[in-house]
Amino acid sequence: MKFKTSQHGSTTVIGIEGNLMGGPDASTLNDKLVELIDAKKKHVVIDLGGVNVINSSGLGMLIKGASTMKGAGGGLAIANASDKILDLIRITKLTGVLQTYSTVADAAASFKK
């Protein structure tokens, strides 16, 4: 898994590429979220447009990320997830935990509501 960070207005976008499988990548993503919180950037969109495969550990990474951001008074939204990933989120009944949007712009706009 590789990721790059960019800004969309006041929202930080983390674009992930590759497979989201947990392991050492989990701590890398969590470290990045803590770094963003420390920098007072509490609204994050995870762009899954470059992710082909996600397993239960990858879902756990996203859940932990959402919990971390919510605990800091912010939020985490998912954008550009494939139909396969969206089905996995629905089947596992995580739609109340992981907010999903079709585009980064829609996800970023959700923080302004």
Secondary structure, DSSP 4 states (H G I P E B T S, - for coil): -EEEEEEETTEEEEEEEEEE--THHHHHHHHHHHHHHHTT--EEEEEEEEEEEE-HHHHHHHHHHHHHHHHTT-EEEEES--HHHHHHHHHTT-TTTSEEESSHHHHHHGGG-
